[in-house]
Amino acid sequence: MGEKKNKKTGARAAADERGHKIPVEDPEVEICEDAEDAAEYTEGSGESGKAEEGFDTEDGGKEDPDSASKAAQAKIDGLEDRVKRQMAEFENYRKRTEREKQQMFSMGEKEVLEKMLPVVDNLERGLAAVPEDEADSAIASGMEMIYKQMVKQFEDLGVTPIEAVGKPFDPNFHNAVMQVESDEYPSGTVAQEFQKGYMYHDTVLRHSMVGVVS
């Protein structure tokens, strides 16, 4: 009797050593006969077993940590890609807005310059009509100073005169109003300029009004 009691006590000690307590008050619990039975008992228990790695999913299963990490990284990559796209779209919008603003400014400047061209024409006609004996008069000198100042301002704004006389006729720059006879220039060449044309940077501000050799 004492030997059997000792075996039961040894089994209880082995079970307690593994972190399990056998409820003695439950008569249905069978006391293990030896330490091996206690070990088998404790190894089969869900409480003492090693916890499974992973995360609980909604359906009660386990999710692989590597899969969860990959999913999180994929989400981060997607958000970074979205931010890069939005930044690129904003940069394109900024450049397009700046270009449109510059175009509007250039159109407004071009319209003002076109309205100023007749003033330059009148100054040239006035200087051409000054008699030689009055070329050094105060009025003539004043007109010439104003004319030179306006030409300088035009050049600073990108306005330059179109070369016409002696150049082959080009409808992109010249507006032929008549045909003329000339022994100096060959056929198809601009022989006379009735109104000076101007370029505004790379565009024609006003075509030259010319006479072309027939």
Salt bridges, closest charged atoms under 4 A:
ASP56 OD1 - LYS62 NZ 2.68
ASP81 OD2 - ARG85 NE 2.90
GLU91 OE2 - ARG94 NH2 2.63
GLU98 OE1 - LYS101 NZ 3.55
ASP121 OD2 - ARG206 NH1 2.78
GLU124 OE2 - LYS196 NZ 3.29
GLU144 OE2 - LYS148 NZ 3.39
ASP156 OD2 - LYS152 NZ 3.07
GLU163 OE1 - LYS167 NZ 3.33
